[in-house]
Amino acid sequence: MIQTDILVIGGGPSGLSAAIAAGKSGAQVLMVDRSPQFGGQLMKQTHMFFGSENQYASTRGFEIGHKLIKEVKSYKNIKILPSTTALGIYEGGVITLEQKIGAEEFYLKVYAKSLIIATGALEKSLPFANNDLPGIYGAGAVQTFMNEYLVKPGKRVLMVGAGNIGLIISYQLLQAGVEVAGIIDASPEIGGYLVHASKVRRSGVPILTGYTILRADGTDHIEKATIAKVDQHWKPISGTEIEFDVDVLCISVGLTPSSAFFWQIGCEMLYVKELGGYVPRRNEYLQTTVKNIYVAGDSAGIEEASSAMVEGSMAGLAASQALGFKHTSYENKMQGLLQEIQDLRGGEKSTHIREGYKKASF
Amino acid sequence: MLKTTGVPGERDLNGVFPSPERLKRGPVAIVECFETIPCNPCYTACPSGGINAFKSITDLPTIDFDKCNGCTLCISSCPGLAIMIIDYQHQKDYIKMTIPYEFFPLPKEGEWVKGLNRCGEEIEKVQVLSIIKENQHDKTFLVSIAVPKNQFKEIRNIKVGDSYDK
């Protein structure tokens, strides 16, 4: 059995930041990710990030990922296992892992004194007629195709969802030379940052708010998508249908926290609409209701990468300090991070996040 | 309008363009940032104090039009690509507009390209004056175009591709 002080599950922005923060204290840290490459969703982000210098503002997402990975690798006391999936967490702090090396799979057992769960989120989907036709993708898949494997998903795309992900991927599709026929969203207003909306709009992509997807049609793949206006009860209004000839429909209608491990451990869970679904209740320093089990990033509530990195740092700092590893000026560092995250969530756009965190905190 | 279509309206834009007197004094930054999102790299990128200090990271950027000299450094620091530089006195009938551009192929100097408005509609053919692709701008290229003075508030983007002879 592998023994470690802290196991970090998930090597995305929050997991990497957690490992670095904990690693600074000298604690033995093991970080696993099911992907062959660490960095999580950062590695698909070709746009520049918002935030301040502390969260690498103006740097492109994948470059932030590379910086964090490089920093993680500079610590001798941080071990990373790529292509390794955490399978289950058992009484007494034993975690089982499945590690893939080439075509072979190995089962490992780990005993960790403390656990930081940074498993991110899952994409939501939509029920509509023929939503299983080839050519209908989740936004993550489209981004993986384009930005990881350099494969265009198709020729002409209709984007469903005008949140940040829908807007950003539309822009990236344009950059890849794919036509974007339009972006629709059932909400009366654009959900993502307006600067993203403005830049795709001035590139000629119409944004239609108050519209939903009705159906997809095609023989062996999608050839046509039909949308319609919705009334105030979000019901389609007959006679308002518009058809789009597209070979790709990209569904970007939000994320829900990946919460399976918290349920298995027996953390107290709460459904918080503002945070995207069930999340573990946690204190200010991201410890759940179970001692030495921490949460960070999207699995704590759907937000974005800048705050995920700050949360990761907080969880890593708190978890290592609680195990008796000493940080120089711990209090100052923690207060600084608390202030940073409060600032990031300070705007009008983050009202729901602030409300969600109030509900989930104890 | 902005919140439903992504197109800023006249009132939004009037709040971010400087006075005609200031425009005539030389190049200046126009920041089309209308939402209190957590972001401040324009302020940290500015070497001349042209962007007023942020009290909070979610403040909207405001320009000190006396200090801003239109140096272009803020353009590629803005993750929202919301900043352009306008040199109103560039020529008698044309202003020089410098915008961020992240598409390939890049236009060539002297090439005529489509001038697009904030809805992405082609409203004029415009000529490319210069392209800056320094490392410090990462991969956000700066393209300067000559825009007729009567359209300087309408044009905000270009489309390269179909070439023009003019």
Interface residues (C-beta under 8 A of the other chain):
Chain A: H47 M48 F49 F50 G51 S52 E53 A57 S58 T59 R60 L174 Q175 P188 E189 I190 Y193 L194 V195 H196 A197 S198 K199 V200 R201 R202 S203 G204 V205 P206 I207 T209 G210 S306 D343 L344 R345 G346 G347 E348 K349 S350
Chain B: L2 K3 T4 T5 G6 V7 P8 E32 C33 F34 E35 T36 I37 P38 C39 N40 P41 T44 A45 S56 I57 T58 S76 S77 C78 P79 G80 L81 A82 E102 F103 F104 L116 N117 R118 C119 G120 E121 D138 K139 T140 R156 N157 K159
